[in-house]
């Protein structure tokens, strides 16, 4: 059973708000309706899953959210109800030319108080699972394979090998490639 006063951290509240707006956007598209202006931009910019760390596609969005959350609630987090009120205020502050005027309406339409509270725990589990997965398989620093160094000069043998690969047994095509190379060397 969900504990009503369970404290949630900034990222759980952020992702919950993001999911609500994303669902409003996706729901409109699934119903062959045009999403409210600005929702697509918000969904793109606020995406919390683009990077391995906690953040958003446009870093300043989550940085601002997180700083405001920390200022209001400190490190102890907040209840789901407090988080929803905070998310609503935050979305209201973002409304304007860039993100339109439907962010709070999207939150209210998709995540009433009960739905919001019920979604915090599954989101926290999802984020915890994602963090564990990323710890095992980080994406920030891709594995660099050691390659054999390229030969310092290109030999006739290397040229013939490339011609054979490209020609795939077509001797006429191989001859035309050799002729082109010869013409370019003469130029």
C-alpha positions as CSV (number, residue, x, y, z in Angstrom):
1,X,0.0,0.0,0.0
2,X,1.3,3.5,-0.9
3,X,2.2,5.6,2.0
4,X,0.5,9.0,1.5
5,X,3.2,11.1,3.1
6,X,6.1,9.2,1.3
7,X,8.7,11.8,0.3
8,X,9.6,12.0,-3.4
9,X,12.7,13.6,-4.8
10,X,12.9,16.3,-7.5
11,X,13.4,13.9,-10.4
12,X,10.4,11.8,-9.6
13,X,8.2,14.9,-9.5
14,X,9.8,16.2,-12.7
15,X,9.3,13.0,-14.6
16,X,5.7,12.7,-13.4
17,X,5.0,16.2,-14.7
18,X,6.8,15.5,-17.9
19,X,4.8,12.3,-18.4
20,X,1.5,14.1,-17.9
21,X,2.3,16.7,-20.6
22,X,3.7,14.0,-22.9
23,X,0.5,12.0,-22.5
24,X,-1.7,15.0,-23.3
25,X,0.4,15.5,-26.5
26,X,0.4,11.8,-27.4
27,X,-3.3,11.5,-26.6
28,X,-4.2,14.3,-29.0
29,X,-2.1,12.7,-31.8
30,X,-3.6,9.2,-31.2
31,X,-7.0,10.8,-31.6
32,X,-6.0,12.5,-34.8
33,X,-6.3,15.9,-33.2
34,X,-3.7,18.6,-33.4
35,X,-1.9,18.9,-30.0
36,X,-2.1,22.2,-28.2
37,X,0.5,24.7,-29.4
38,X,3.8,24.4,-27.7
39,X,3.3,20.9,-26.2
40,X,5.6,19.3,-28.9
41,X,8.3,21.8,-28.1
42,X,8.0,21.1,-24.3
43,X,8.0,17.3,-24.8
44,X,11.2,17.6,-26.9
45,X,13.0,20.1,-24.7
46,X,12.0,18.7,-21.3
47,X,12.8,15.0,-22.2
48,X,14.3,13.5,-19.1
49,X,15.7,10.4,-20.8
50,X,18.0,11.8,-23.4
51,X,21.1,11.7,-21.1
52,X,22.3,9.1,-18.6
53,X,22.2,11.6,-15.7
54,X,19.2,13.3,-14.2
55,X,18.4,16.2,-16.5
56,X,16.5,17.3,-19.6
57,X,17.2,17.6,-23.3
58,X,17.6,21.3,-22.8
59,X,19.7,21.2,-19.6
60,X,18.5,24.5,-18.2
61,X,14.9,23.2,-17.9
62,X,15.7,20.5,-15.4
63,X,18.4,22.6,-13.7
64,X,15.8,25.4,-13.0
65,X,13.2,22.9,-11.9
66,X,15.7,21.1,-9.6
67,X,17.1,24.4,-8.1
68,X,13.6,25.6,-7.4
69,X,12.6,22.3,-5.9
70,X,15.7,22.2,-3.6
71,X,15.0,25.8,-2.5
72,X,11.4,24.9,-1.6
73,X,11.8,21.4,-0.1
74,X,15.4,21.0,0.6
75,X,17.0,17.5,0.4
76,X,14.2,15.7,2.2
77,X,11.8,15.8,-0.8
78,X,8.1,16.4,-0.8
79,X,4.8,14.5,-0.6
80,X,3.0,13.7,-3.8
81,X,0.4,16.4,-3.2
82,X,3.1,19.0,-2.6
83,X,5.0,17.8,-5.7
84,X,1.9,18.1,-7.8
85,X,1.3,21.7,-6.6
86,X,4.9,22.5,-7.2
87,X,4.8,21.0,-10.7
88,X,1.7,23.0,-11.5
89,X,3.4,26.2,-10.5
90,X,6.5,25.3,-12.4
91,X,4.5,24.5,-15.6
92,X,2.5,27.7,-15.2
93,X,5.8,29.7,-15.1
94,X,6.9,28.0,-18.3
95,X,3.8,28.9,-20.2
96,X,4.2,31.5,-22.8
97,X,5.4,31.9,-26.4
98,X,7.7,28.9,-26.5
99,X,5.6,26.3,-24.7
100,X,2.1,27.6,-25.3
101,X,-0.5,28.0,-22.6
102,X,-1.7,24.4,-22.1
103,X,1.0,22.9,-19.9
104,X,-1.0,23.2,-16.6
105,X,-4.2,22.2,-18.4
106,X,-2.4,19.1,-19.7
107,X,-1.3,18.2,-16.2
108,X,-4.8,18.7,-14.9
109,X,-6.4,16.7,-17.7
110,X,-4.1,13.7,-17.4
111,X,-3.0,13.6,-13.7
112,X,-5.7,14.5,-11.2
113,X,-4.5,14.3,-7.6
114,X,-5.2,10.6,-7.2
115,X,-3.6,9.6,-10.5
116,X,-0.6,11.8,-9.7
117,X,-0.1,10.2,-6.3
118,X,-0.5,6.7,-7.7
119,X,2.1,7.3,-10.4
120,X,4.9,8.5,-8.1
121,X,5.9,5.0,-6.9
122,X,6.0,3.3,-10.3
123,X,8.0,6.3,-11.7
124,X,10.4,6.0,-8.8
125,X,10.8,2.3,-9.5
126,X,11.3,3.0,-13.2
127,X,14.0,5.6,-12.5
128,X,15.7,3.3,-10.0
129,X,15.7,0.5,-12.5
130,X,17.0,2.8,-15.2
131,X,19.8,4.1,-13.0
132,X,20.9,0.5,-12.2
133,X,20.8,-0.4,-15.9
134,X,22.9,2.7,-16.8
135,X,25.4,1.9,-14.1
136,X,25.9,-1.5,-15.7
137,X,25.9,-0.2,-19.3
138,X,26.8,3.6,-19.4
139,X,26.3,5.4,-22.6
140,X,28.3,8.6,-21.9
141,X,31.6,7.2,-22.8
142,X,31.3,4.8,-25.7
143,X,33.9,2.0,-25.9
144,X,36.6,3.0,-28.3
145,X,37.9,0.0,-30.2
146,X,41.6,-0.1,-30.9
147,X,42.0,-0.2,-34.7
148,X,45.0,-1.3,-36.6
149,X,46.9,1.8,-37.8
150,X,46.4,2.6,-41.5
151,X,49.4,1.9,-43.7
152,X,51.6,4.9,-44.2
153,X,51.5,4.5,-48.0
154,X,49.1,2.8,-50.3
155,X,50.6,-0.1,-52.2
156,X,49.6,-1.5,-55.5
157,X,48.4,-4.6,-53.6
158,X,46.0,-2.5,-51.5
159,X,44.6,-0.8,-54.6
160,X,44.1,-4.1,-56.3
161,X,42.3,-5.5,-53.2
162,X,39.9,-2.5,-53.2
163,X,39.3,-2.8,-56.9
164,X,38.4,-6.5,-56.5
165,X,36.0,-5.7,-53.6
166,X,34.3,-3.1,-55.6
167,X,34.2,-5.1,-58.9
168,X,32.8,-8.2,-57.3
169,X,34.1,-10.4,-60.1
170,X,33.1,-8.0,-62.9
171,X,36.3,-7.8,-64.9
172,X,35.0,-5.0,-67.2
173,X,34.2,-2.9,-64.2
174,X,37.6,-3.7,-62.6
175,X,39.3,-2.6,-65.8
176,X,37.3,0.7,-65.9
177,X,38.4,1.4,-62.3
178,X,42.0,0.7,-63.2
179,X,41.7,3.0,-66.2
180,X,40.2,5.8,-64.0
181,X,43.0,5.5,-61.5
182,X,45.6,5.6,-64.4
183,X,43.9,8.7,-65.9
184,X,43.8,10.5,-62.5
185,X,47.5,9.7,-61.9
186,X,48.3,11.2,-65.3
187,X,46.4,14.4,-64.5
